[in-house]
């Protein structure tokens, strides 16, 4: 018998330098073709397998894609929708997400290219001990500013907010 093996992977970008990926792999045996076998049968089976993998991968990416969260910029303010300010919902106390490892690496790389002290930059801009104390939104803003000033060829060492 012949063996058919196939797979499909897909990775999508998420806001703030994140990503999400999914992979599907299939392997199955095909019957031995006879002299009278349809020459396109193997190709149709392979295409059907890839189509099945594509549906699974797309479904998994949809299922795992993060839902929109609270707006950036600090603790979420205000009460629950339609409720009074005297009864804030759970999101009021929820802290912002910390910068991701990918963001911290991108920030360090951008600072290195611009010859900017990353620790000094975040201390001066946000009053925190270092890049690891940044939030996703803060890190994203700094990275975009550093990349923007480098792309524009500006000599400034401090990206504008």
N, C-alpha and C positions, 0 to 999 in steps of 0.2 A: 504494500500500500504506500501511497505517497503521503507526505506530511506537509501541511500548509501552516506556516507560522506568519503572523502579522501583528502589527501594533501601531498605535497612534498616541502621540503626546501633544499636549497644547499647554502653553503658559500665557497668562494674561497679566497685564500690568494693573496695579491698583493705585489709588491715590497715595501720595506721600512716599513714593519709592518702594512700595510693596509689590508683591506678585503672588499669583496663585497658579498652581499647575495640577494637571491630572493626566494620567496615563492609563491606557487599556492595552492588554496584549491577549492574543488568541492563538491557540494551536489545536489543530485537529487533523485527523487522517482522512484522506480522500480514497475512494475505491480505485483500484487499478483500472485505467482506461482500456477498453477493448478496441479492436480494430474499427468498430463502427461508432465509437464514442464521438460526441460533439466536441470539436477542437476548442470551442469557447467556454466549455463547462467549467474548467479550472479557473479561468479568468473571472467568470461570473461569481463563482464561490468566493474568490479572493476579494472582489469588489464588495460583495455582500458582507464579508467579514469586516472590511474597513468601514463600511457604512454603519455597521453595528457598533464598532468601537467609537466612531465619531459621535453617535447618539449618546453613548454612555459617557464619554468625556465631556460633551457639552452639558449634559444633565448634571454631572458631578460639579462642574464649574459653577453652574447656576445655583446648585444647592449649597455650595460652600462659600459663595461670594458674600462678603460681610454686608450686613445691613447698615445703612447710614446711621451714624452715631450722633452724639451731641455736637453742637457747633464748636469750632476751635476757639481758644482765647481764654481759657480758665475754667473755673467751676461753672457748671450750668446754672443760670440764674432763673428766678421765677418759679411759679408753682406749676401744678399739673394743668394740662389743657382744660380750660373751662372751670377750673377750681380756683379757690381764693388763694391769695399769697400766704395765708395763715396755715395752709396745708401743702407744703411743697412735696413733690413726688420724690421717689428714690434717686432720680438722676441729679437732683440738686447737690447731693453729697458725693457724687461720683467724680473721681479725679480724672484728669486728662491722661491719655495714653503716653507713655514714655517713648522717646525716639527709638527707632528700630536699629539693630546692629548695622543694617545696610545703610541707613541714613547717617549713622555715626562715621562709617567708613567713607561715604561720599563727602561728608563735611570735612573730614581730615584731608582727603585727597584734594578737594577744592581749596582748602586753606594752604596746603603745601604748594600747589601750583601758583597761588597768588602771594606766597610768602607771608601769610598772615598767621599770627599765633592764635590757634583755635581756642585755647583756654582763656587767653586775654580777651578775645572777641566775645565769647559767651558771658564772661564775667561782666564786661562793660555793658553789653547790650541787655542781658537778662538778669544780672545780679546773682548768677548761680555759680557753683564751684567749678563746673567744667561741662563739656559736651554731654556727658552721660546724664546730666540733670535736665536736659532739654526735653520738651514734649515733641510729639510728631509734627505738630503744626509749626513750632518754633524752628526745629531743625530743617523742615521743608523750606521755610521762608529764608533762612540763612543760606542754604544750598543754592536756591534760585538766585538770590542776590549775588553770591560769589560767582556763580556761573554767568550771570547776566553781565556783571562788570568785566569779567574776563573776555566774554564774547564781544563786548563793545570796545575792548582795548583801552578801557579807562585805567589810569594809574592809581586810582584810589585803593587803599588797603582795607577800607571798611565799607562793606556793601551797604547801600542805602535801604532802609526799610520801606 
